[in-house]
Structures are given as structure tokens and as C-alpha cells.
Amino acid sequence: MDNGVVDRSSSSRRIAVVGAGIAGLAAAHRLVELDPRANVTLFERAGRLGGVLHTVHEAGFQVEQSADNFITTVPFGLELCRRLGLTEQLVQTNPAYRRTYVVRRGRLHTLPDGFLMMAPTRLWPLALTPILSPMGKLRAALEYFIPPRRDEGDESMAGFVRRRLGREAFDRLVEPLVSAVYAADLERLSVDATLSRFRDMEREHGSLIRAMRRQMAQRRRAHRGHSRETSESGARYSMFVTLRDGLSSLVDALAARLPAGSIRLETPVERLAPGMEGGWTLSLPGGSETFDAVILATPSYVAGELVGPVDGELGRSLSSIEHSGTAIVSVGFESRQIAQPIHGMGAVVPAVERSPILAVSFSSHKYVHRAPEGKQVFRVFVGGARAPEMAELSDGELVPIVLKELKSLLGISGEPIYVNVAHWPRTMPQYHVGHLDAVTRIRSLVATHPGLELAGNAYQGVGLPDCIHSGEQAAERVLAQ
């Protein structure tokens, strides 16, 4: 390996990207996209690319082992697919099943139509739902009259929602919906760092209900004369897409755009240090190499370990971002084994149900190509901050627990014809109250180290488009130096 210093007279800058998840891949791709002369090397300790993104094709099923689609209102995923020539592969969710279920006392109930994460766009469906008691409905409706909080400081999700909508709406509606996205403890989860638009609604309109009603009125005026889209609730499913051949095809397309020999699998970076004459030296299993710049696209705690010897405060700040873990149990059945009629794309389970599962995605209802005709596949999520120990259970311990719960919920008879388990320990960063301030401190510390950048899901969003944007922004900052 090259143990020399950076050649400043060279026309091509040597840039290392550490971590080949979607953020690292997006960073490496953006580097060569913007500067074809850049000499980019992508290091990954595992034996494959993509991090948690991984599509399995088995027994006729297509199973995503982590994220299974991405939102298009955050444009970065869609834009990247266009630049990679993947537009023809984009598939929308099945319009026949655009609804969400919430579990109450072990039974599925449809989420009130128009209830978007924590705010109702329509009051009548909320008034009719069996998910809330009469008193719970009345307290939620009183949100219209609750004065806004004047304190501009950050607030926990639990505190915000209980203050606006009441305890029951929080426990039965908001907590399961938000937990399914962030796998977080909502007593600690930051509103400003996750769903800040709802704080903005409160500030600007004084009420979430008032804000949503005004937004809906504006949309009706804008779309007057056009046919109305199929009624939706929960996530805005018409705005979610996936790739027909699986999200691994995004990983493959990014890798195909990188120069030959630029990807080094099974090559962990053991240490990071300033180069003797500028740049950064990476200690690797077979020696060391020096680069003009380094993008750390690893989990923040791994980045903290690498930069800690160089900058203790930065290392501690990065390591202080907590992470939860999840496991996803995917199971396939013959359709005839399932007694419960399913007319939605998934179900969320409130913590007050004391169920071992967080949520269930009806994967082959969501995207019909994911199971052979006459068969269905479900993805069951466990763990998170609610039950972290479950993410660490062995397959032999975990699968029976999940199957027992799923069979009871959906009236399933017999055994699954397919099982796949994915374990993702310490992969979901926890955006606790004060997270935005912590990230600001981290950014300011990184700025004191020229040629060092960070990317990944620990800083500015956990969704696939956010991770892509994080990687691309890191690449652009490096090239701007």
C-alpha cells in the first residue's frame, strides 16, 4: 500500500469514504459525478455493500430486510434514481390498500381517515373511531382551543402530543405511528428534530386541527374540478415508491458508477490520524494510506471511535448519540391460511397493548410483486427503544414469539411456508431532545478539521432520501474545500 503523503501537485484528489451503506455510496457516487478526476476509495468492513439495505429473493418472495420504500416529497431519493436511470423501475404502493390499521385489544381497527401522524385533517372519522373512548375523542377535539406553547425550546414528542391532543390520543394513535418510524422512546424523542412541521403548525396557527383544516381547504381550492384521490390515512402512501427489483438494485446501480477497483470490501478502517503533510492517514489491516479528505459515513459511535484520538470532544459528542436496534421477521403464508380480511398495507401496535411487536407490514399488499400469486408475505418489526432486548434474541427464540402474536392478530392457521430474520443492532439513531443543538456542536467541531466530513442517518434524518442527501452534501463540501 501507498504510505506516502498527499501529492498536492496531482490533478486528482485522493478521497476516502468510510462505510458503504447508502450514505457512503451516495457520497462516493457524488464525488465522481461532480469530479471525474477524483481518486475515490470506498472502504467497507462487511463483505457486501448497502449496509442495512438488502433485498432477498427466495422461494418466489421478494423480501426487503430493512427499509422497503422511500418517500418522494423529500426529493433526494427520487432525484438519485433519475440520475442512475432507474426511473422505469419505480413502483407506487397498491392504491387498493392505502390504509393503516391500529391494534386495540388484540384486534385491527382502521386508522381514522385523514389522521396524519399526529393531526386529524377531518374530525368526523376521529369522532367515529372505536380506537378512542368518548372522553379521548372529546379531549382530542379540544386541541382546537388549547393555546400554543410560547417556550421556543425543544420538547419531547410525548410531552407535545399529550399537551395538544391528550394522553389517550397519544397512547392509542400517535405513539404507535411514530414508534413505527423511529423505534424510539417518545418520552425522549425530540419534536424539533423529527416532526418539526407540527411545532410550526402550532406556532403559526395556534392549533394542529386549525392548521390542517386550513391546509386542506387550500388543497381543495387548488384541485377544484379534479377528481379526488382515493381516501388515505396514516402515511401518505401515494407519495411512497420502491424499486421493482428491490432496493438492492439502487445499491448495485451506485456501485456500477464507481471506478473499477475503488471499492474495498472486508477492509475495516482501524484508526484515523492527521497526515504528516496534510490530509488524513487511515490505518488499515495491511498498512496505511493517506488521503486529501475523508468522509466518515459510519454510525456516529463508530465515527466517534475513529476521531476520538484526534479530537476528544468531537469523539465524545459523536458517541453520545444513542442508537436502538430492531429485528425484522418476514414470514410467508398461503393466502388460504389467513382468516382475517386484510384491506390495508400494515398495522401499528401501541405500547399500551403490551404486545411483543412494534408493527406489521403487509408487504405483498403494499407491493403485489413481492409474493407469488396465492401467497402473502408479512414483515414484523420488534425491538426498538420499547423492547431493545428483543432485537438481540436468537432466531429460535424470536420467531415463535412473533408467529404466536401474528397468528392471533390475523387469524392465521398452520405454519409459515417461508421465514427470514434480519437483525439490526444499534442501527437506529435516537434523536433525543436537544439533538439539533448536539448536531450543531458536532458540525462546528468537524469544521475545525479540514478534509474531514460526516454522513449518515445520525444527523439530519433517518429516511433513505435523508441519508442520500447527507452523503451527497458531504461530498459537495469536500469538493468545495
C-alpha positions as CSV (number, residue, x, y, z in Angstrom):
1,M,0.0,0.0,0.0
2,D,1.0,3.6,-0.6
3,N,2.4,5.0,2.6
4,G,3.4,8.4,1.1
5,V,2.0,11.8,1.7
6,V,-0.6,13.6,-0.5
7,D,0.8,14.9,-3.8
8,R,-0.6,18.4,-3.9
9,S,0.5,18.9,-7.5
10,S,-1.6,16.0,-8.7
11,S,-4.7,16.9,-10.7
12,S,-6.7,14.2,-8.9
13,R,-7.5,14.4,-5.2
14,R,-7.5,11.3,-3.1
15,I,-10.7,11.0,-1.1
16,A,-11.6,8.1,1.2
17,V,-15.2,7.3,2.1
18,V,-15.5,5.0,5.1
19,G,-18.7,3.0,5.2
20,A,-20.6,1.6,2.2
21,G,-24.2,2.0,3.4
22,I,-26.5,4.2,1.3
23,A,-24.9,7.4,2.7
24,G,-21.4,6.3,1.9
25,L,-22.4,5.0,-1.6
26,A,-24.2,8.3,-2.3
27,A,-21.1,10.3,-1.2
28,A,-18.7,8.2,-3.3
29,H,-21.1,8.5,-6.3
30,R,-21.5,12.2,-5.9
31,L,-17.7,12.7,-5.7
32,V,-17.1,11.0,-9.1
33,E,-20.2,12.5,-10.6
34,L,-19.0,16.1,-9.8
35,D,-15.3,15.5,-10.3
36,P,-14.5,12.5,-12.5
37,R,-10.8,13.1,-11.8
38,A,-11.2,12.5,-8.1
39,N,-9.5,9.3,-6.9
40,V,-12.2,7.9,-4.6
41,T,-11.8,4.8,-2.4
42,L,-14.8,3.3,-0.6
43,F,-13.9,1.2,2.5
44,E,-16.4,-1.3,4.0
45,R,-15.7,-3.6,6.8
46,A,-18.5,-6.1,5.8
47,G,-18.5,-8.4,2.8
48,R,-21.2,-6.6,0.9
49,L,-22.4,-3.1,0.0
50,G,-25.5,-1.4,1.2
51,G,-25.4,-1.5,5.0
52,V,-28.9,-2.3,6.2
53,L,-30.3,-2.1,2.6
54,H,-30.6,-5.6,1.4
55,T,-33.2,-7.4,-0.8
56,V,-33.6,-11.1,-0.6
57,H,-35.2,-13.1,-3.4
58,E,-36.2,-16.6,-2.1
59,A,-38.9,-19.1,-2.7
60,G,-40.7,-16.7,-5.0
61,F,-40.8,-13.9,-2.4
62,Q,-39.0,-10.6,-2.6
63,V,-38.1,-9.5,1.0
64,E,-36.5,-6.2,2.0
65,Q,-34.5,-6.7,5.1
66,S,-34.8,-3.1,6.3
67,A,-36.3,-0.1,4.5
68,D,-38.7,-1.3,1.8
69,N,-39.6,2.0,0.1
70,F,-38.9,5.8,0.3
71,I,-40.9,9.0,0.3
72,T,-40.9,11.2,-2.8
73,T,-41.8,14.5,-1.0
74,V,-38.2,14.6,0.2
75,P,-36.7,14.6,-3.3
76,F,-33.2,13.2,-2.9
77,G,-34.1,9.5,-3.4
78,L,-36.2,10.2,-6.5
79,E,-33.6,12.5,-8.0
80,L,-30.8,10.0,-7.5
81,C,-32.9,7.2,-9.1
82,R,-33.4,9.5,-12.1
83,R,-29.7,10.2,-12.5
84,L,-29.0,6.5,-12.2
85,G,-31.5,5.6,-14.9
86,L,-33.8,3.7,-12.5
87,T,-37.0,5.7,-13.2
88,E,-38.6,2.9,-15.1
89,Q,-38.2,0.6,-12.1
90,L,-40.1,2.9,-9.7
91,V,-43.3,1.4,-8.4
92,Q,-46.0,3.1,-6.3
93,T,-47.9,1.4,-3.5
94,N,-51.0,-0.5,-4.4
95,P,-53.9,2.0,-4.5
96,A,-56.4,-0.6,-3.4
97,Y,-54.9,-0.9,0.0
98,R,-53.9,2.6,1.1
99,R,-54.9,2.4,4.7
100,T,-53.3,1.7,8.0
101,Y,-54.6,-0.4,11.0
102,V,-54.1,0.2,14.7
103,V,-54.3,-2.6,17.1
104,R,-56.7,-2.2,20.1
105,R,-57.3,-5.1,22.5
106,G,-55.7,-7.5,20.0
107,R,-57.9,-6.5,17.1
108,L,-57.3,-4.5,13.9
109,H,-59.0,-1.1,13.6
110,T,-58.7,1.2,10.7
111,L,-56.8,4.4,11.5
112,P,-59.2,7.3,11.3
113,D,-59.3,8.6,7.7
114,G,-57.2,11.7,7.3
115,F,-55.2,11.3,10.5
116,L,-51.7,12.2,9.5
117,M,-49.1,11.1,12.1
118,M,-50.4,13.3,14.9
119,A,-53.0,15.7,13.4
120,P,-56.5,15.0,12.0
121,T,-57.5,16.6,8.8
122,R,-61.1,15.5,9.3
123,L,-62.9,15.4,12.6
124,W,-65.8,13.1,11.7
125,P,-63.7,10.0,11.2
126,L,-62.0,10.7,14.5
127,A,-65.4,11.0,16.2
128,L,-66.5,7.6,14.9
129,T,-63.3,5.6,15.5
130,P,-63.5,2.8,18.1
131,I,-59.8,3.3,18.8
132,L,-60.6,6.1,21.3
133,S,-63.1,6.3,24.1
134,P,-65.7,9.1,24.1
135,M,-63.6,11.1,26.6
136,G,-60.5,10.5,24.5
137,K,-62.2,11.9,21.4
138,L,-63.5,14.9,23.3
139,R,-60.1,15.7,24.6
140,A,-58.5,15.4,21.1
141,A,-61.2,17.7,19.7
142,L,-60.4,20.3,22.3
143,E,-56.9,20.6,20.8
144,Y,-58.5,23.4,18.6
145,F,-58.8,25.5,21.8
146,I,-55.5,24.7,23.5
147,P,-53.3,27.8,23.5
148,P,-49.9,27.3,21.8
149,R,-46.7,26.9,23.9
150,R,-44.7,30.1,24.0
151,D,-41.4,28.5,25.1
152,E,-39.3,28.1,21.9
153,G,-37.1,25.3,23.5
154,D,-37.2,21.8,22.3
155,E,-39.8,19.4,23.6
156,S,-40.3,15.6,23.8
157,M,-42.8,14.0,21.4
158,A,-44.8,12.6,24.3
159,G,-44.9,16.0,26.0
160,F,-46.0,17.8,22.9
161,V,-48.7,15.3,21.9
162,R,-50.2,14.9,25.4
163,R,-50.3,18.7,25.7
164,R,-52.1,19.2,22.4
165,L,-54.3,16.0,22.0
166,G,-54.4,14.4,25.4
167,R,-53.0,11.2,26.8
168,E,-55.3,8.7,25.1
169,A,-54.7,10.0,21.6
170,F,-51.0,9.9,22.3
171,D,-51.2,6.3,23.7
172,R,-53.5,4.9,21.1
173,L,-52.7,6.8,17.9
174,V,-49.6,8.9,17.9
175,E,-47.2,6.7,19.9
176,P,-47.6,3.6,17.7
177,L,-47.4,5.6,14.4
178,V,-44.2,7.5,15.5
179,S,-42.6,4.4,17.1
180,A,-43.0,2.5,13.9
181,V,-40.9,5.1,12.1
182,Y,-38.2,6.0,14.8
183,A,-38.2,2.9,17.0
184,A,-37.7,5.5,19.8
185,D,-38.7,6.3,23.4
186,L,-41.2,9.1,22.8
187,E,-40.6,10.5,26.3
188,R,-37.1,11.5,25.0
189,L,-37.7,11.8,21.2
190,S,-37.3,15.4,20.0
191,V,-40.2,17.0,18.2
192,D,-37.9,19.6,16.6
193,A,-35.5,17.0,15.2
194,T,-38.2,14.7,13.8
195,L,-41.6,16.2,13.1
196,S,-40.9,19.9,13.4
197,R,-43.7,20.8,11.0
198,F,-46.2,20.1,13.7
199,R,-44.4,22.5,16.1
200,D,-44.5,25.0,13.2
201,M,-48.3,24.4,12.8
202,E,-48.8,25.2,16.5
203,R,-46.7,28.4,16.3
204,E,-48.2,29.7,13.1
205,H,-51.9,28.6,13.5
206,G,-52.2,28.1,17.3
207,S,-53.7,24.6,16.8
208,L,-52.8,21.5,14.8
209,I,-56.5,21.0,13.8
210,R,-56.8,24.6,12.7
211,A,-53.6,24.3,10.7
212,M,-54.7,21.0,9.0
213,R,-58.1,22.4,8.1
214,R,-56.6,25.4,6.5
215,Q,-54.2,23.3,4.5
216,M,-56.9,21.0,3.3
217,A,-59.1,24.0,2.3
218,Q,-56.2,25.4,0.3
219,R,-55.7,22.0,-1.4
220,R,-59.4,21.7,-2.2
221,R,-59.3,25.2,-3.8
222,A,-56.1,24.2,-5.8
223,H,-57.6,20.9,-7.0
224,R,-61.2,22.1,-7.6
225,G,-62.5,20.5,-10.7
226,H,-60.2,17.5,-10.5
227,S,-61.2,14.0,-9.3
228,R,-60.4,13.2,-5.7
229,E,-57.7,10.7,-5.0
230,T,-58.5,7.5,-3.1
231,S,-59.0,8.3,0.6
232,E,-55.9,7.8,2.7
233,S,-54.8,7.7,6.3
234,G,-51.6,7.3,8.2
235,A,-48.6,7.6,6.0
236,R,-49.1,9.4,2.7
237,Y,-48.8,6.2,0.7
238,S,-49.3,7.7,-2.8
239,M,-46.0,9.5,-2.1
240,F,-44.1,6.3,-1.4
241,V,-42.3,4.3,-4.0
242,T,-39.9,1.4,-4.3
243,L,-37.8,-0.2,-7.0
244,R,-39.4,-3.2,-8.8
245,D,-36.3,-5.4,-8.4
246,G,-35.8,-4.3,-4.8
247,L,-33.8,-1.6,-3.1
248,S,-30.6,-3.6,-3.6
249,S,-30.8,-2.5,-7.2
250,L,-30.2,1.1,-6.0
251,V,-27.0,-0.2,-4.3
252,D,-25.9,-2.1,-7.4
253,A,-26.5,0.9,-9.6
254,L,-24.4,3.2,-7.4
255,A,-21.6,0.7,-7.2
256,A,-21.7,0.3,-11.0
257,R,-21.0,4.0,-11.4
258,L,-17.8,3.9,-9.3
259,P,-14.4,3.4,-10.9
260,A,-13.0,-0.1,-11.1
261,G,-11.0,-1.0,-8.0
262,S,-12.4,1.8,-5.9
263,I,-14.5,-0.4,-3.6
264,R,-12.7,-2.4,-0.9
265,L,-14.9,-4.8,1.0
266,E,-13.9,-6.5,4.2
267,T,-11.5,-3.7,4.8
268,P,-12.1,-2.1,8.2
269,V,-10.5,1.3,9.0
270,E,-8.7,0.8,12.3
271,R,-7.5,4.3,13.0
272,L,-7.7,7.8,11.7
273,A,-4.9,10.4,12.1
274,P,-3.8,13.6,10.5
275,G,-1.3,13.1,7.7
276,M,2.3,14.3,8.3
277,E,2.0,16.9,5.5
278,G,-1.8,17.4,5.5
279,G,-4.7,15.2,4.7
280,W,-5.6,12.1,6.7
281,T,-4.0,8.8,7.2
282,L,-6.1,5.7,7.5
283,S,-4.7,2.6,9.3
284,L,-5.9,-0.5,7.5
285,P,-5.3,-4.2,8.1
286,G,-2.4,-4.3,5.6
287,G,-0.8,-0.9,6.3
288,S,-1.8,2.7,5.9
289,E,-2.8,5.1,3.2
290,T,-3.0,8.9,3.2
291,F,-5.9,10.9,1.6
292,D,-6.6,14.5,0.9
293,A,-10.0,14.1,2.6
294,V,-12.1,11.6,4.4
295,I,-15.9,11.2,4.7
296,L,-17.0,9.1,7.6
297,A,-20.3,7.5,6.6
298,T,-20.4,5.1,9.5
299,P,-22.7,5.0,12.5
300,S,-21.9,8.0,14.7
301,Y,-20.5,5.9,17.5
302,V,-18.0,4.3,15.0
303,A,-17.1,7.7,13.8
304,G,-16.6,8.8,17.4
305,E,-14.2,5.9,18.0
306,L,-12.2,6.9,14.9
307,V,-11.9,10.6,15.6
308,G,-11.7,10.4,19.4
309,P,-7.8,10.2,19.5
310,V,-7.7,13.3,17.2
311,D,-10.4,15.3,18.9
312,G,-11.7,14.0,22.2
313,E,-14.6,16.4,22.4
314,L,-15.8,15.5,18.9
315,G,-15.4,11.8,19.6
316,R,-17.5,12.1,22.8
317,S,-20.2,14.1,21.0
318,L,-20.5,11.6,18.3
319,S,-20.5,8.6,20.7
320,S,-23.2,10.3,22.8
321,I,-25.9,9.8,20.1
322,E,-27.7,6.7,21.3
323,H,-28.8,4.0,18.9
324,S,-31.6,1.4,19.2
325,G,-31.8,-1.8,17.4
326,T,-34.6,-3.8,15.7
327,A,-35.2,-7.2,14.2
328,I,-37.5,-7.8,11.3
329,V,-39.1,-11.2,10.9
330,S,-40.5,-11.8,7.4
331,V,-42.9,-14.7,7.1
332,G,-44.8,-16.1,4.1
333,F,-48.1,-18.0,4.0
334,E,-50.6,-19.4,1.6
335,S,-53.5,-16.9,1.3
336,R,-55.9,-19.6,2.4
337,Q,-54.1,-19.8,5.8
338,I,-55.2,-16.2,6.7
339,A,-58.7,-15.8,8.1
340,Q,-58.6,-12.0,8.8
341,P,-59.6,-10.0,5.7
342,I,-56.8,-7.5,5.0
343,H,-57.6,-4.3,3.2
344,G,-54.5,-2.2,4.3
345,M,-50.8,-2.1,4.0
346,G,-49.8,-2.5,7.6
347,A,-50.6,-2.2,11.3
348,V,-49.0,-0.4,14.2
349,V,-49.2,-1.7,17.8
350,P,-49.4,0.8,20.7
351,A,-47.1,0.2,23.6
352,V,-50.2,0.0,25.9
353,E,-51.2,-3.2,24.2
354,R,-48.1,-4.8,25.7
355,S,-47.5,-6.8,22.5
356,P,-44.0,-8.0,21.6
357,I,-44.3,-6.4,18.2
358,L,-44.0,-2.8,17.1
359,A,-45.6,-3.0,13.7
360,V,-46.5,-5.4,10.8
361,S,-46.1,-4.5,7.2
362,F,-48.5,-6.4,4.8
363,S,-45.7,-6.4,2.3
364,S,-47.4,-8.2,-0.6
365,H,-50.5,-6.0,-0.2
366,K,-48.3,-2.9,-0.3
367,Y,-46.5,-4.1,-3.5
368,V,-48.1,-7.0,-5.2
369,H,-44.9,-8.2,-6.9
370,R,-43.4,-9.3,-3.6
371,A,-45.2,-12.7,-3.3
372,P,-46.3,-15.3,-5.8
373,E,-50.0,-15.5,-6.6
374,G,-52.0,-17.1,-3.9
375,K,-49.3,-16.3,-1.2
376,Q,-48.7,-13.4,1.1
377,V,-45.6,-12.1,3.0
378,F,-45.6,-10.1,6.2
379,R,-42.7,-8.2,7.8
380,V,-42.9,-8.0,11.6
381,F,-40.9,-5.4,13.5
382,V,-39.7,-5.9,17.0
383,G,-37.3,-4.3,19.4
384,G,-36.5,-0.6,19.3
385,A,-36.4,1.5,22.4
386,R,-39.6,-0.1,23.6
387,A,-38.1,-3.6,23.9
388,P,-34.4,-3.5,23.0
389,E,-33.7,-7.0,24.3
390,M,-35.9,-8.4,21.5
391,A,-33.6,-7.3,18.8
392,E,-30.9,-9.4,20.3
393,L,-32.9,-12.6,20.6
394,S,-31.8,-15.6,18.6
395,D,-33.9,-16.6,15.6
396,G,-35.0,-19.7,17.5
397,E,-36.3,-17.6,20.4
398,L,-37.7,-14.7,18.3
399,V,-39.7,-16.5,15.6
400,P,-42.1,-18.4,17.8
401,I,-42.9,-15.2,19.8
402,V,-43.6,-13.3,16.6
403,L,-45.6,-16.1,15.0
404,K,-47.8,-16.5,18.1
405,E,-48.7,-12.8,18.0
406,L,-49.2,-12.6,14.2
407,K,-51.4,-15.7,14.1
408,S,-53.6,-14.3,16.8
409,L,-53.8,-10.9,15.1
410,L,-54.6,-12.2,11.6
411,G,-56.3,-15.5,12.3
412,I,-53.5,-17.5,10.6
413,S,-53.6,-21.3,10.7
414,G,-50.7,-23.6,10.2
415,E,-47.0,-22.9,9.9
416,P,-45.3,-20.4,7.5
417,I,-44.0,-21.6,4.2
418,Y,-41.2,-19.1,4.4
419,V,-39.2,-17.4,7.2
420,N,-36.4,-14.8,7.1
421,V,-35.0,-12.9,10.0
422,A,-32.8,-9.7,9.8
423,H,-31.1,-8.4,13.0
424,W,-30.1,-4.7,13.0
425,P,-28.5,-3.9,16.4
426,R,-27.6,-0.3,17.1
427,T,-28.7,0.9,13.6
428,M,-31.4,3.5,14.5
429,P,-30.1,6.8,16.0
430,Q,-32.2,8.3,18.7
431,Y,-33.0,11.9,18.1
432,H,-33.5,12.9,21.7
433,V,-34.5,16.3,23.0
434,G,-31.6,18.6,22.2
435,H,-30.5,16.6,19.2
436,L,-30.4,19.6,16.8
437,D,-28.1,21.5,19.2
438,A,-25.9,18.5,19.5
439,V,-25.6,18.2,15.8
440,T,-24.7,21.9,15.5
441,R,-21.9,21.4,18.0
442,I,-20.7,18.4,16.1
443,R,-20.7,20.3,12.8
444,S,-18.7,23.2,14.4
445,L,-16.1,20.8,15.7
446,V,-15.8,19.0,12.4
447,A,-15.3,22.4,10.7
448,T,-12.0,22.8,12.6
449,H,-10.6,19.7,10.8
450,P,-10.1,20.5,7.1
451,G,-10.8,17.5,4.8
452,L,-13.0,15.7,7.4
453,E,-16.7,15.2,6.8
454,L,-19.6,13.2,8.3
455,A,-22.5,11.5,6.6
456,G,-25.2,9.1,7.7
457,N,-28.6,8.8,9.5
458,A,-27.4,10.1,12.9
459,Y,-27.5,13.8,12.0
460,Q,-30.3,15.2,9.8
461,G,-32.9,12.4,9.1
462,V,-33.2,8.7,9.2
463,G,-35.1,8.1,6.0
464,L,-33.5,6.8,2.8
465,P,-33.7,10.2,1.0
466,D,-32.2,11.9,4.1
467,C,-29.3,9.5,4.1
468,I,-28.7,10.0,0.4
469,H,-28.8,13.8,0.9
470,S,-26.4,13.5,3.8
471,G,-23.8,11.6,1.7
472,E,-24.2,14.0,-1.3
473,Q,-23.8,17.1,0.9
474,A,-20.6,15.7,2.5
475,A,-19.2,15.0,-1.0
476,E,-20.0,18.5,-2.1
477,R,-18.4,20.1,1.0
478,V,-15.2,18.1,0.4
479,L,-15.0,19.2,-3.2
480,A,-15.6,22.8,-2.2
481,Q,-12.6,22.9,0.0
